């Protein structure tokens, strides 16, 4: 928190959250690891079990980090990776091409990263405007209550 000069404390936010980026990189690495693990597998039940294992791990990690992730783009990317791992794991026997799947994972991360760079500052600005509007309405309601109580006495 810092003082804005008027005696009011306000939260200091960084434009880019390193934690969110690290979470996204971690999700990408888990996604790539799943594709590398699926390369030598031949039995369908093994694809299903490993896909469920990776999805369970990613879902647990996302549930643990959900409140700390402030950006919609990062949350959307993490959910998209979970669905991608599930779909790829279940469909892996029908399009078994590890290199193409790894390239797709990389492209998915690059699209996320560009949107994260662009949308994060815009989302932050919109959140600040919304919070200012809520605070302004709250102060107006408080002033109206105080005025009505003073007039009633």
N, C-alpha and C positions, 0 to 999 in steps of 0.2 A: 504494500500500500504506500501511497505517497500523498503528500498534501498538495492540493491544487492552488494554494494561495488564499482561498476563501475559507480555510479551516475545514473543508470537507475532504474526507479521505476517499480516494478512488483507487480502483485496482489497476496495477500496471500490467499490461499484456504485451507480450512480444508478438511481433508480426508473424514469425515462423516458429512453430513449436517443434523442437528437435525430437521430442518423445514421439510425436505422431509420425514423423518421418522414419524413426527407428522401428516403430511398430509395423509400418507399411513395408519396410525393407525386410523385416523378420517374416512377415506373411509371404512375401515374394520368395524368400529363401526356402521356406517350408514347402511352398507350391513347387518350386524347382526340385527340391529333394524328393517329393512324391513322384515326380515324373522320372527322376533317375532311378528310384527304387522300383518303379513299375517296369523298367526296361527289361530285366531278365525274367520277369514273372510270366508264366504261361497258363496257369490255372485261373479260371474266372473267379472262384471263391476267394483266391488270394488278392485279386484286385479289389473285390468288395470289402474284405476285412481291412486291408491297408487303407482304402479310401475312408472307411468309417473311422479308423484310428486317427488319420490326419484331420478329418473333419471334427472329430471330438476334441482333439488337441486345440485346433484353431478356434472352435466355438468356446472352449473354456478360457482360452487366452483373451478372446474378444470380450467375453462377459466380465472378466477381471479388469480389463482396461476401458470398458465402455464409458464410465463416468469421467475418465481422464481425457478421453478423446473429445475435443471441442469442435472439431470440424466435421461437417456433414460429408465432405468429400472423402475424408479418411475412413469414416464409418461405412460409407457406401462401398469403398474399395475393399475393406476387410470382409464385408458380407459377400461381395462379388467373388473374392478369392475362395471363400468357403464353398459357395455354389460351384465354382469352377473346378475345385478339387473333387467334389462329390461327382459332378457330371463326368469329368475326365476319368476318374477311377472306375465308374460304372461302364463307361463307353470305351475304355482303353483297348480291350481286345478287338474292337471293330476298326480302330484307326491307330494302330501301334506305330507311331512315328515320334520317337523321343526328341529328335532335333527340332522338328516343327513345333512340338508342344512347348519346348523350352523357349523357342523364339516367340511363341504366342504369350508365354508368361512374361517375357521381357517387354514385349509391346504393351501388354496390359499395365505393367508398372510404369512405363514411360508415359502412357496416357494419363495415369493417375498423377504422376509427378508434375506434368504440365498443368493439369487442372488444379493441383494443390498449390502450385506457385501462383496461379492466376486467381483462383476462387478464394483462397484463404484470406487475403487482405480484403476482398470485397465482402466476404462473410463476416469478418471481424468488424468492418465498418457498419454493416447492417445491424449487427448485434448491439453495437454501441448506441446507434440511433434508437433502436427499440428500447434499450434500457434507459436512455435519457427520457424518452417519451413516457415510460412507465413511472419513472421517478417524478417527472413533472406533474403527471396526473395525480400521483400520490400526495405530493405537496399541496396541490390545489384542493383535494378532498380534505386533507387535514386542516387547511386554513378555513374551509367552509364549515367544518365541524366546530372548530374553535370559535369562529364568528357566531355561529348559531347558539352555542352554549353561552357565550358572553351576552348575547341579546336576550336570552331566556332568563338570565339571572338579574 
